[in-house]
Amino acid sequence: MPTHPTAFVDESWLQQRGSPGAYLMAAVIIDHDDVPAAETAASAAAGIHDGYHSSVLYHRGHVGTIETMLDVVAEHAGWSVVSAQVPLNAGTRDLPPPSPQHARAQLEGQREHARQVSLERLLRYLNSQRVRDVYLESRASPVEWQQARNVGSRLPHTDRNDIRAYRRLLDQGAISHRMRLIHVDGRNDPGLWMADSVAWSAGRAIRADEPQWWNRIADVATVLEATTGAELHLNERGAAPPEGERDPHNLSQSAQAMSSPTVYSASPEPHHAGAILQSLVAQADQARTPASDHLTREVLGYVLHIAERVEQLSKTVDQMLPRAAGTSDATPNQAAAPRPRPDLHDDAQPATQPDIAE
């Protein structure tokens, strides 16, 4: 009996003052029969660390652990996909500016909107890959889970928006009713550790122009624009991958300028978008542009090109045509005699014509 792949999903996001921001939801797709071996390899990659979280490991200097986890993804995952909402507030930018007391609520609303758009795109893609079980890290705390159990609820309130997005796609027929969305505790799930490393590597590229970690899995990964599903491309320029463990605080000056202890959280500190994030925003904006606008730009480009060719051809023809008779003996510096205008001379009498008496 054929089996279906399983997907493990985690998120990352960048929302800082002065930056367009981004929301990323990453999935690692593994054949059902290969899940035990992949989870065993992920547990071995995490080593003696208490659980696994890429951003924490990075700032503690355990870069080698992250690299090993990414290598596990490259070896065991059939494919990885990142659903990216860039800029983070795409679709909500036309809202009026909030008052200071409501600014935080609007930021959280933008992030939640981006999450649901990204999740829906990801579920559509996973459905196309015949994935049946989708394990998504729960955002609820242990206390929230206990409170949900106390009132007889199967799911904490924090995760209900995810279920609404999932059911919306079911109602639309966009995904199979055989697909299950399962919220789990990511601290103890090796499958989610792999998804965490993928989300972190993509996030590190767009946040700090450091694509070297993403490049470890780039051959088996795809980035999709969350709204349209168009494929986006991360810029692969960047420093060479570091070797082994290192302290992230002992970086080059250029790397220090891009590094920060707050990786994917709202921050009052200004953050200017790097080249990779700017490129992704431009690609995403182009993908979201209506097809009619694309066609209009293409037609105008063709018209401009034709006009330029016609002008060049006209100049070439003028140079090839022979000069008018009677001008061959004229010196190069001799100006051509002005030709009289008929409208000024048709009714005029010649100056030498004699008067005729009646």
Buried (B, 14 or more C-beta within 10 A) or exposed (E): EEEBBBBBBBBBBBBBEEBBBBBBBBBBBBBBEBBEBBBEBBEEBBEEBEBBBBBBBBBBBBBBBBBBBBBBBBEBBEBBBBBBBBBBBBBEEEEEEEEEEEEEEBBEBBBEBBBBBBBBBBBBBBBEBBBBBBBBBBBBEEEBBEBBEEEEEEBBEBBEBBEEBBEBBBEEEEBBEEBEBEBBEBEEBBBBBBBBBBBBBBBBBBBBBBBBBBBBBBEBBBBBBBBEEBEBEBBEEBEEBBEEEBEBEEBEEEBEEBBBEEBBEBBEEEBEBBEBBBBBBEBBEBBBEEEEEEEEEEEEEEEEEEEEEEEEEEEEEEEEEEEEEEEEEEEEEEEEEEEEEEEEEEEEEEEEEEEEEE
